[in-house]
């Protein structure tokens, strides 16, 4: 199963959740909005997450990317490898990065079931995927897994039409879901439940025991053990920094989609993104997932920007289904920029009026 197939799985799941129109598809008003408007300049870098459209003709792709450029978008993060999508985006003056799933990958289950993460109950993602069927998490402790993911990245790096690598799902499974999703799964996750606490495979246990002198399954309180938490933060960080070095060796850039703040990322998915050697980062500041209002976007961005202290730029990921009013998007963008974001990235359908408010938010005041 390639990245495009995995993206389709995720899209199907989101449709079942009632979140329709995820991604910038050919039916979106985005591609009808303000066609032919002149481009304008602004001081930010603005992105969209989108799916490669292998069915669209060259003229459709040209119009699509030209419209994005006219709206103030400067780059696209494309799920799927289709040369025409990348080349057309670049022709219209956009950066074009491949958006790849990193540790949530199900294509090796038959060939290497031992590569997959095991929860504290002893269940493998192969046999008991947590939450949803497409959650098939590889274990980052395993050298073979690291080599495999490195090979996927290297394959993209060989393609001149790809400007950079955008890493998604570069973490452990959600040990705690964002609170807005608890009701959907009939869960109360005020503590780390064994079914969602990963990874306790033999490699993780052996490596941790060699380092700390104890099997993590024998810890009195595994969720509260700081050394065990740190071990898992470090395994993801080591993988990311290996991939970053490989990308930089090819003179390309690397970024990642991460959970919204450093503290939330560590708590919910063992993701310590402050330690990563990236060129830029895209926290998914999806306020609705955390039952917060639009101003929280600024609060979350401020935490990340302050903690990064200039290490690399932060672009705030905004979720359009939770910004239904055009003014919601305008305010969300403003809250992000006022708190130090270098720009934003959009996920979801965008109406004509949303685009007008988006342009108003990023337009220079002088």
Residue pairs with C-beta under 8 A, 6 or more apart in sequence:
1 9
1 105
1 106
1 107
2 80
2 81
2 107
3 79
3 80
3 81
3 98
3 99
3 100
3 101
4 51
4 52
4 79
4 80
4 81
6 101
6 104
6 105
6 106
6 107
6 134
7 51
7 79
7 80
7 101
9 133
9 134
10 134
11 22
11 23
11 51
13 132
13 133
13 134
14 20
14 22
15 22
17 184
19 321
21 27
21 28
21 348
21 349
22 321
22 347
22 348
22 349
23 49
23 50
23 51
23 79
23 347
23 348
24 30
24 31
24 48
24 49
24 50
24 51
24 64
24 349
24 350
25 51
25 53
25 349
26 53
26 55
26 56
26 60
26 64
28 349
28 350
29 349
29 350
29 351
29 352
30 64
30 67
30 68
30 71
30 349
30 350
30 355
31 60
31 63
31 64
31 67
32 352
33 67
33 71
33 350
33 351
33 352
33 355
34 67
34 70
34 71
34 352
34 355
34 356
35 63
35 67
36 70
37 70
37 71
38 70
39 69
39 70
39 93
40 70
40 72
40 359
40 363
41 364
42 72
42 362
42 363
42 364
43 364
44 72
44 74
44 337
44 341
44 342
44 343
44 344
44 362
45 74
45 75
45 280
45 313
45 315
45 342
45 343
46 72
46 73
46 74
46 75
46 315
46 343
46 344
46 345
46 346
46 362
47 73
47 74
47 75
47 76
47 77
47 282
47 315
47 343
47 344
47 345
47 346
48 68
48 73
48 76
48 77
48 345
48 346
48 347
49 77
49 79
49 99
49 257
49 317
49 345
49 346
49 347
50 76
50 77
50 78
50 79
51 78
51 79
51 80
52 78
52 79
52 80
52 81
52 82
52 85
53 60
53 61
53 64
53 82
53 85
54 80
54 82
54 84
54 85
56 64
58 84
58 88
61 84
61 85
61 88
61 89
62 88
62 91
62 92
64 88
65 76
65 88
65 89
65 91
65 92
65 94
66 92
68 76
68 92
68 94
69 92
69 93
69 94
71 355
71 358
71 359
72 358
72 359
72 362
72 363
73 94
74 94
74 95
74 343
75 94
75 95
75 96
75 97
76 89
76 94
76 95
76 96
76 97
77 97
77 98
77 99
77 166
77 257
77 282
77 345
78 85
78 86
78 89
78 96
78 97
78 98
78 99
79 98
79 99
79 100
81 98
81 156
81 159
81 162
83 159
83 161
85 96
86 96
86 98
86 159
86 161
86 162
86 163
87 161
89 95
89 96
90 96
90 161
90 163
95 163
95 164
96 161
96 162
96 163
97 162
97 163
97 164
97 165
97 166
97 253
97 255
98 156
98 162
98 164
98 165
98 166
99 166
99 168
99 257
100 152
100 153
100 156
100 165
100 166
100 167
100 168
101 168
101 169
102 149
102 167
102 168
102 169
102 170
102 239
103 137
103 138
103 140
103 149
103 169
103 170
103 171
103 172
103 236
103 239
104 134
104 135
104 136
104 137
104 138
104 169
104 173
105 136
105 138
105 149
105 169
106 134
106 136
108 115
108 116
108 138
108 148
109 116
109 126
109 136
112 144
113 124
113 126
114 201
115 138
115 139
115 142
115 144
115 145
115 148
116 124
116 125
116 126
116 136
116 137
116 138
116 139
117 124
117 125
117 137
117 138
117 139
117 172
117 173
117 198
117 199
117 201
118 124
118 125
118 139
118 198
118 199
118 200
118 201
119 128
119 130
119 194
119 195
119 196
119 197
119 198
119 199
119 200
120 194
120 195
120 197
120 198
120 200
120 217
120 222
121 194
121 195
122 200
123 195
125 135
125 136
125 137
125 173
125 198
126 136
128 195
129 135
129 136
130 173
130 174
130 195
130 196
131 173
131 174
131 177
131 185
131 196
135 173
137 172
137 173
137 198
137 199
138 145
138 148
138 149
139 145
139 198
139 199
139 201
139 203
139 204
140 146
140 172
140 199
140 235
140 236
140 238
140 239
141 199
141 201
141 203
141 204
141 207
141 235
142 201
142 203
146 239
146 242
149 239
149 243
150 242
150 243
150 246
153 165
153 243
153 246
153 247
154 246
156 162
156 165
157 165
157 246
157 247
157 250
157 252
162 252
163 252
163 253
164 247
164 252
164 253
164 254
164 255
164 279
165 243
165 247
165 252
165 253
165 254
165 255
166 254
166 255
166 256
166 257
166 282
167 240
167 243
167 254
167 255
167 256
167 257
168 256
168 257
170 236
170 239
170 240
170 256
170 257
170 258
170 271
171 236
171 258
171 259
171 265
171 269
171 270
171 271
172 198
172 199
172 232
172 236
172 269
172 270
172 271
173 196
173 198
173 269
174 196
174 268
174 269
175 192
175 193
175 196
175 197
175 198
175 223
175 268
175 269
175 270
176 189
176 192
176 196
176 267
176 268
177 185
177 187
177 189
177 268
178 268
178 286
178 289
178 290
179 289
179 290
179 291
180 288
180 289
180 290
180 291
181 289
182 188
182 189
187 193
189 196
191 223
192 223
197 222
197 223
199 232
200 216
200 217
204 216
204 231
204 235
205 215
205 216
205 217
207 231
208 214
208 215
208 216
208 227
208 228
208 231
209 215
209 216
211 227
211 231
212 227
212 228
212 231
216 222
216 225
216 228
216 231
219 225
219 228
222 228
229 266
229 270
232 270
233 266
233 270
233 271
233 272
233 275
234 272
236 270
236 271
236 272
237 272
237 275
237 276
240 256
240 276
240 277
240 278
241 275
241 276
241 277
243 254
244 254
244 276
244 277
244 278
245 277
247 253
247 254
248 254
253 279
253 280
254 278
254 279
255 278
255 279
255 280
255 281
255 282
256 273
256 276
256 278
256 281
256 282
257 282
257 283
257 284
257 317
258 265
258 271
258 273
258 281
258 282
258 283
258 284
259 265
259 268
259 269
259 271
259 283
259 284
260 283
260 284
260 285
260 286
260 290
260 300
260 304
261 283
261 300
261 303
261 304
262 272
262 273
262 274
262 303
262 304
262 307
263 303
264 290
264 300
265 271
265 272
265 273
265 283
266 272
273 281
273 283
274 307
274 308
274 311
278 312
279 312
280 312
280 313
280 314
280 315
280 342
281 304
281 308
281 312
281 313
281 314
281 315
282 314
282 315
282 316
282 317
282 345
283 300
283 301
283 304
283 314
283 316
283 317
284 317
284 319
284 347
285 296
285 297
285 300
285 301
285 316
285 317
285 318
285 336
286 317
286 318
286 319
286 322
287 293
287 294
287 296
287 297
287 300
287 319
287 322
287 332
288 319
288 321
288 322
289 319
289 322
290 296
294 323
294 328
294 331
294 332
294 335
295 331
295 335
297 316
297 318
297 332
297 335
297 336
298 335
298 336
298 338
298 339
299 339
300 316
301 314
301 316
301 335
301 336
301 339
301 340
301 341
302 339
302 340
304 314
305 314
305 339
305 340
305 341
306 340
308 314
313 341
313 342
313 343
314 340
314 341
314 342
315 341
315 342
315 343
315 344
315 345
316 332
316 336
316 341
316 343
316 344
316 345
317 344
317 345
317 346
317 347
318 329
318 332
318 333
318 336
318 344
318 345
318 346
318 347
319 347
319 348
320 329
320 346
320 347
320 348
320 349
320 350
320 354
321 348
322 328
323 329
323 332
323 354
326 351
326 353
326 354
326 356
326 357
327 357
329 350
329 354
329 357
329 358
329 361
330 357
330 358
330 360
330 361
331 361
332 344
333 344
333 358
333 361
333 362
334 361
336 344
337 343
337 344
337 361
337 362
343 362
346 358
350 358
